[in-house]
C-alpha cells in the first residue's frame, strides 16, 4: 500500500510543476494517474527533469518527509495528442521509522497503442498486526518489521476504443522479518512469517481495463472497470502457490452544478497458500478510510464506498463519504452483519483548478478510532 501511496504522490507532485493547460479526456491504467492529453495547438514539447521535496501525512505513516524527482517526456514529439510519459522516483522517511526507495514509470508509446508501467521499490517497514480474520480485537495488536524488494512491470495494449488488455510480472522478496514470540504470528502460524526469516514470490498477471471517465483526477461522468488475474507458483520461481483476482469498478454521476456522486466497488480474492504480505487488507487512505491499512486482513476482501462532492467557495470544496467492507477466509463465509462501517468528511483545496487536482484532508471514523489523511488527489 505504501509504495502506491508514495508513487502516486510523486507522479502528482511533478504535475504541479509542469502543467498549466486545460486537461481533456484521460485514462488510468494501473495505479498511476494518467497525465493530460493536450490539443493540437500545443507548443513543441521539451523533456524535463524535476527534483523537489516531499511532505505527506497518513495514519499508517504519520508525517512523511523526503525528496522525489521525475523525468517527464514524450515518446513522439510529432503527436500533439500523445499523453506525457513519466518516470518518478525518490526516497522517503516517516516518523514511524519507515524507509522507502522507489522508482516507477508510466510510458505512453506513439499513438498510445501500448502503455508500459512498472513499480520498483525497496522498503524497511515497521508495521502493526492484529491477527488474521474479520473479528480480531484491538487489544491483539503487536508490532513487527520487515524489509522488502518489489518489482511489478506491466504492458497494456489498446484493443478497441476505451478497452485495454495487458500482461504483467510481479516479484516480491520479503526478508529480515522480526516479530515478538508468543503472539498471533505464532498462534495462527501465519504463512510467510511463522518460522521464517524470509520468502519470495514470483508470478504473472493478465489485465483487462475499460475506462470511459472524462477526467483522470476528478471525473464527473463515466466509469472505470478493471480486472486483474495473477498467478504465483513454484514453476515460476515462487516459494508459494496461490492466485489472485482483483476487481475495481467506479461510477461518476453529475447531479448539479459542480456536484458529483461517486461510487466504487472493490474486491480482491486470493486462493491457495497465500503468504502474509499478499493477503487482502481492509483500510487505508483510499478504500475504507477510517481504518488503519491492514487492521483486518484475510484471503478475501469486498468493499464499497460512496462519496458526495460539492463546491464551497472558490478553490475550496467538500465531500462526505460512507463505506463498508469486510475480509474473510473464503467468499462464502461473508455475511451482512460482518461488514465494517466507516464514514467521514473531507475538505478539498484546488491546487490546480484547471486540472481539477485537489489537495485533500479527510477525517474518517471506523468502528474503533478516528483517522486522518492529507494526500494529493481524490481517493478514487
Secondary structure, 3 states (H helix, E strand, C coil): CHHHHHHHHHHHHHHHHHCCCCCCCCCCECCECCCCCCCCCCCCCCCEEEEEEEEEEECCCEEEEEEEEEEEECCCCCCCCCCCEEEEEEEEEECCCCEEEEEEEEEECHHHCEEEEEEEEEEEEEEEECCCECCCCHHHCEEEEEEEEEECCEEEEEEECCEEEEEEEEEEEEEEEEECCCCHHHHCCCCCCCCCCEEEEEEEEEEEEEECCCCCCCCCCEEEEEEEEEEECHHHCCCCCEEEEEEEEEEEEEEECCEEEEEEEEEEEEEECCCHHHCEEECCCCCCCCCCCCCEEECEEEEEEEEEEEEEECCEEEEEEEEEEEEECCHHHCCHHHCEEEEEEEEEEEEECCCCEEEEEEEEECCCCEEEEEEECCCC
